Amino acid sequence: MPSSVINFFSYDEKSSTLKITFVTGMVYCYQNVPKKTFEMLKIAGSKGRYFNHYIKDKFKFKKLEE
């Protein structure tokens, strides 16, 4: 999953939470994310572009401690 913005991401189906670790080391949890959004992020040609268009500013989030 090469990306110049996102280092790693995972999804918890039970809580519909998408956890993203950025290359900066910052970690965010996005809440109430549909599984389809996660599935589309997995196959997106540009993870950063998909994140900016379909996740950023669309879901509530919490910043986690680094």
N, C-alpha and C positions, 0 to 999 in steps of 0.2 A: 504494500500500500504506500508507494512513494507520494509524498506531499511536501511542499515547501512551507506549509502552514500547520498542518495537523501531524503530530507524531504518532498518536494512537487513539483509538476510540472503541468503546464497548457499549452494549445495550443490555439493560435489565428488563426483560419482558414483563415480569411480575409488577414492577413499579412504573413501567414505561419511561424509564430514565436513560438518557443518552449521556455517557461520560466521555468527555473529549480532553485529551492531553495535547496541548499545543507545543510546537518546537521550542517555544520560549520557556517551557516547563510549567506554565500555568495550566491548572486543571479546573474544568467547569462541568457541572452536572445540569443538563437541560431536562426539565420536567414535562410530563404528559406528551412525550414525543411518540407519534404513531410508529408502529413497527415498520410500516411501508417507508417512512422517511429514513429510518436506519438502513433498510435494505437498499434504498436508492443511493444513500451515501456510500455504501460498500462498493457499488458498481460504478459510481461516478468517475468520469475521466479526470476531472479536477475536483478533488475533495474540498479544497479551499473555496472554489467558486460555488459549489453546491451548498456548502455551509453558509456562505454569505447570502445566497439567494433564498434558501429554504429553512434555515435553522436560526441564524443570528437574528435577533430582534423579533423572532416569531414565537419563542417559547420562554417561559420563566426559567431562570437559571440561578444556580448558586456557585460561587467561586469556592473551591476547596483549598485547603492549605497545601502548599507545595511540598 
